[in-house]
Amino acid sequence: MNEKNALAKDINIKELLATLKKRVWVILVIIALSTIAGIVYSSLTVPTPVYETTAKIILGEEADMNTLQVIIKDRIILEKVVEKLALNQDPESLANQINVLRLDESQVVSISVVDSSPERASKIANTVAAVFKDEVPKIMNFDQVNILSSAEIQSKPINGDVNGNRTIIIAFIFGIVAGIGFAFFLDSLDETIKSEKDVEAFLDLPVIGKISKMNKKNTKQHHFESVSSGGEWSVKRQT
């Protein structure tokens, strides 16, 4: 019983592989079309990469943390940042790129900047920290401001897969699955007889023998003739 099951399983696998081999061009075309569609889609929908970097400053114990955090994003600070870096934007739009946060109720304040350019994001964060340090003593008569760490240039965007690689990979995998599925669908529509099983299913009769495939070369080299003798037929080969 196990041998029969193993044989049937082997036959099924061979039939599946034969179907895939027969429809290989269909599968390849579907994979190619799906991948191309993924490339086109990703090129049209991939967002502009956005980079974030952070500079940190440390304030003295006597600092009014809430007030100082507001001043960092104030126009009086950001106007000087725009001027120093020759930015083509107003202080209000620059303020939208900056996030100021006090870290864990400490005296440390982070100045995070997001921008489409990692270099520009780093320059803005560091310049905001430097200008704030220079201007705060003039505004509040408070000079306990020190740069704890400078912002570094970040190489990875914060908005994920901006190259669309994931979309292309998904499209490629979808093409493989769709191609194989379509190949089997076409095979299910093919009603031609391909095996002994098909003959038995079609005629509802068992197969008791089969004729081997004849080589065309051999049939040209050898001639066969049928001879009738006593109501029986025999075959003689002529060379």
C-alpha positions in Angstrom: 0.0 0.0 0.0 2.8 2.4 0.9 4.6 1.6 -2.4 1.4 2.4 -4.3 1.0 5.7 -2.4 4.7 6.6 -3.1 4.3 5.7 -6.8 1.2 7.9 -7.1 2.9 10.8 -5.3 5.9 10.5 -7.6 3.6 10.5 -10.7 1.7 13.5 -9.4 4.9 15.5 -8.9 6.1 14.5 -12.4 2.8 15.7 -13.8 3.0 19.0 -12.0 6.6 19.6 -13.2 5.6 18.6 -16.7 2.8 21.2 -16.6 5.1 23.9 -15.4 7.7 23.1 -18.0 5.1 23.1 -20.8 3.8 26.6 -19.7 7.2 28.1 -18.7 6.9 30.9 -21.1 3.5 31.9 -19.8 4.9 31.9 -16.3 8.0 34.0 -17.3 5.8 36.6 -19.1 3.5 37.0 -16.1 6.5 37.4 -13.8 8.1 40.0 -16.1 4.8 42.0 -16.5 4.2 41.9 -12.7 7.7 43.0 -11.9 7.6 45.9 -14.5 4.3 47.0 -13.0 5.9 47.0 -9.5 8.8 49.1 -10.8 6.5 51.6 -12.5 4.2 51.8 -9.4 7.1 52.3 -7.0 8.6 55.0 -9.2 5.3 57.0 -9.1 4.4 56.5 -5.5 7.8 56.5 -3.6 7.8 59.4 -1.2 10.7 61.9 -0.9 13.1 60.6 1.7 13.1 62.5 5.0 16.0 62.5 7.4 16.1 63.3 11.1 19.0 64.3 13.3 19.3 65.7 16.8 21.5 68.1 18.7 21.4 68.2 22.5 21.9 71.1 24.8 22.2 71.1 28.6 20.7 73.9 30.7 21.6 75.0 34.2 19.5 74.1 37.2 18.0 77.5 37.5 16.6 77.4 34.0 12.9 77.9 33.3 12.7 74.8 31.1 9.3 75.5 29.5 10.2 79.1 28.6 13.5 78.2 27.1 12.0 75.4 25.0 9.6 77.9 23.5 12.4 80.4 22.8 14.3 77.8 20.8 11.6 77.8 18.1 10.8 81.5 18.3 11.1 83.7 15.3 14.0 85.7 16.9 16.2 82.6 16.9 15.1 81.1 13.7 15.5 84.3 11.7 19.2 84.2 12.5 19.4 80.5 11.6 17.8 81.2 8.2 20.2 84.1 7.6 23.3 82.2 8.6 22.5 79.2 6.5 21.0 81.2 3.6 17.9 79.0 3.7 15.2 79.6 1.1 12.3 79.5 3.6 10.7 81.6 6.3 11.1 81.1 10.1 7.6 79.8 10.4 8.1 76.9 7.9 11.5 76.2 9.5 9.8 75.9 12.9 7.6 73.1 11.5 10.7 71.1 10.9 12.0 71.4 14.5 10.9 69.4 17.5 12.1 70.5 21.0 11.9 68.0 23.8 13.1 67.8 27.4 14.6 64.4 28.1 13.2 62.5 31.2 12.7 65.5 33.4 16.4 66.3 33.1 18.2 69.5 32.2 18.9 68.1 28.8 16.9 69.4 25.8 17.0 67.7 22.4 16.6 69.8 19.2 15.5 67.4 16.4 15.2 68.6 12.8 13.7 66.8 9.8 14.6 67.6 6.2 14.8 66.0 2.8 18.6 66.6 2.9 20.5 64.9 5.7 23.3 67.4 5.5 20.9 70.4 5.8 19.1 68.8 8.7 22.4 68.4 10.6 23.4 72.1 9.8 20.0 73.4 10.9 20.0 71.5 14.2 23.6 72.5 15.1 23.0 76.2 14.1 19.7 76.4 16.1 21.6 75.1 19.2 24.5 77.6 18.6 22.3 80.6 18.0 20.1 79.7 21.0 23.2 79.6 23.2 24.4 83.0 21.9 21.0 84.8 22.1 19.5 83.5 25.3 21.8 85.6 27.6 20.6 88.7 25.7 16.9 87.8 26.1 16.7 86.3 29.6 20.0 87.2 31.2 20.7 83.5 31.5 24.0 82.0 30.3 23.9 78.4 31.6 23.6 76.8 28.2 26.1 74.3 26.9 26.1 72.1 23.8 26.0 68.5 25.0 26.2 66.8 21.5 26.1 68.0 18.0 23.7 66.6 15.3 25.3 64.1 12.9 24.4 63.4 9.3 22.1 60.4 9.1 22.3 58.1 6.1 18.9 56.3 6.6 15.6 58.1 6.0 12.9 57.9 8.7 10.1 57.2 6.2 11.0 53.6 5.4 11.5 52.1 2.0 12.0 55.1 -0.2 13.5 53.1 -3.0 10.5 51.0 -3.6 12.5 47.7 -3.2 9.8 46.1 -1.1 7.1 46.9 -3.7 9.2 45.4 -6.5 9.9 42.2 -4.5 6.2 41.8 -3.6 5.3 42.3 -7.3 8.0 39.7 -8.3 6.6 37.1 -5.8 3.1 37.8 -6.9 4.1 37.3 -10.5 5.5 33.8 -9.6 2.4 32.8 -7.8 0.1 34.2 -10.5 2.1 32.7 -13.3 2.1 29.2 -11.8 -1.6 29.5 -11.0 -2.4 30.6 -14.5 -0.3 27.8 -15.9 -2.4 25.2 -14.0 -5.6 27.0 -15.0 -4.7 26.7 -18.7 -3.8 23.0 -18.1 -7.2 22.4 -16.6 -8.8 23.8 -19.8 -6.7 21.5 -22.0 -8.9 18.5 -22.8 -6.3 16.6 -25.0 -5.3 13.1 -23.8 -1.8 13.1 -22.4 -1.5 10.0 -20.3 -2.8 6.5 -19.6 -4.9 7.9 -16.9 -6.6 10.3 -19.3 -7.4 7.3 -21.7 -8.9 5.3 -18.8 -10.9 8.2 -17.6 -12.2 9.0 -21.1 -13.0 5.5 -22.2 -13.9 4.1 -18.8 -11.7 1.1 -19.7 -8.3 -0.2 -18.4 -5.2 0.2 -20.6 -3.7 -3.2 -21.4 -0.8 -2.1 -23.5 0.9 0.8 -25.2 2.8 1.5 -28.4 6.2 3.0 -28.0 6.9 6.3 -29.8 8.6 5.6 -33.2 11.6 7.5 -34.2 11.1 9.3 -37.5 14.6 8.5 -38.6 14.1 4.8 -38.1 10.8 4.8 -40.0 12.6 6.3 -43.0 15.3 3.7 -43.0 13.1 0.6 -42.6 9.9 -0.4 -44.5 7.2 -2.6 -43.1 4.7 -4.7 -45.0 1.7 -6.7 -43.7 1.0 -10.2 -45.1 -2.3 -12.1 -44.7 -2.0 -15.8 -44.1 -5.0 -17.9 -43.1 -7.0 -15.0 -41.8 -4.0 -13.9 -39.6 -1.8 -10.9 -40.2 1.9 -10.8 -39.8 4.4 -8.0 -40.2 7.6 -8.4 -42.2 10.4 -5.9 -42.2 12.2 -5.0 -45.5 15.7 -3.6 -45.3 
